[in-house]
């Protein structure tokens, strides 16, 4: 009885975290192209400043373009990596075998990534990209794999 109550509390808490994560992604995806560029542009400028201090003879324009691309794609990977952990913890509160928790986590993360890219098709100056779905899915997949390894002992007992 006490275990069931604790599991329900965990499920609710993890569910809230997953919903908050989804809302955060939705809000980022709702930014038009200019707003989105400002967000990543801030980080791009900081990184380019550091690079230009270390290597003074760089082509700033080309470097900004490369750094911006890397930052934007790392953001995709990172936020979906975190999502993979959150979803895994939520799904793990249900009485499922580990392989089913892993599979369900991956499916939920990938489906949300696809829906996020579709959402961006309707936002000014944004585009849904298959490449981003693949990067997002890689983040979910690696997080899910690591969580599965980390929690493997729990499912053996």
N, C-alpha and C positions, 0 to 999 in steps of 0.2 A: 504493500500500500504506500509506504513512504517513498520507495523507489519510483513508483508511478507518479507520485506528486512531484518529485524532483525532476523526473524526465519531462513532465508537462511544463514545468517552469523553464527548463533548459530549452525546450522546443519553442516556447513563446519568446524567450529572449533571443535565441538564434534566428527565429522567424522575423523578429523586429529588425535585427541587424541586416538580414538579407533584403528586407523591404527598404530599409534606409539606403543600402548600397544601390539598389535598383533606382531609387529616386534620385540619388546623386548622379548616376550615369545618365538618367533621363534629363536631368537639368543641364548637364554638360552638353548633351546632344541637342538640346533645345536652343543652345546659343547659335546665332547666325554665324556665318563664316568670319565676319570681322571680329566679333566678340571672341570666338574660339581662337582666332589667330593672336589676339591680344593676350589671352591666357597663356598660350604656349610661347608667345613672343617674349614675355617677361623672362622666362627661364632660358630661352635661346640667347637673349642678350647677355645674361649673366655668364653663361658657358662660353660664349664667343669672347667676352671680355677677358676671361681667364686664359683662354687659348691664345689670344693676341698678346697677352703679357708674356707668355712662355715662348711664343714663336711670332716675332714681330713682322715677318715678311709674308704673312698669309693673305690670300685673297678673301677679304671680309665677306663680300657678297656670296661667293660660292660656299664659304665656311658656314655662314648663317643658314643657307638653304639645307646643307647637309645636317647641321646640328638640329635645326627645326624638325626635319624629317625623323631623325633618331629620337628626339624628345617626344614627339607625338606618338611614335610607334611604341616606345618604352612605356608611355602613359597607358596606352591600350593594354599592353601585356601586364603591367603592374596592377592596374585596377581590376582586371579580370582574374589575376592571380589571387588577389585579396578576396574577390567574389567566390572563387573556387573553394577557398578555405571556409568562408562563411556558409556557402551552400552545403559543403560537406558536413560541417558541424550540425546544420539544421537537419539534413536528411539522415544523419547518423543518430538522431534521437528517436527514429522509428525502428521497430524491430525487424531489421533487414539484414541479410548477409552482406559482408563487406563488398563483395563484387557488385551487388545491386546498389549499394550506397555509391560506389565509384561510378557505375554506369549512369545512375540517375543524376548525380552531381554534374557529370560531364554533359549530359543531355540538357539539363536545365541551363547551365552556363552557356552552351552553344546556341540554344534556342533564344536565350535573352540577347546574345550578341547579334544574332540574325535580326531580331526584332528591333534592336537599337540601330542597326545600319539601315533598315527599312524606314524607321522613324526619321533618320537624317535626310532621306530623299525628299521629305516634305518641308525641310528647313532651308531658308534662303542661304545661298552660297555654300551649301553643304552637299555632300554626296555619300551615298552608301557604297562601301567598297568591300569586295570579297576578301581582299588582302587583309583588311582590318578584322573581319570575322575569323580568318585563319590565325592572326596574331592573338586575338582575344581567346580563341579556343585553345591555343598553345598555353596561354597563361592559366586557364582553367585546368587543362590537362596536367600540367606540371604540378600545380597546387594539389590537385586531386591525387596524383600519384604519391607525392610526398606525405600528404595527410594519411593516405592508405597505409604507407609504410610506417608512419608514426603511430597510428592507431591499431596496427595489425594485432597486437597482443590482446587488445580489448575483445576482438571478435573470436579469438581462440578460446577464451574462457567460457 
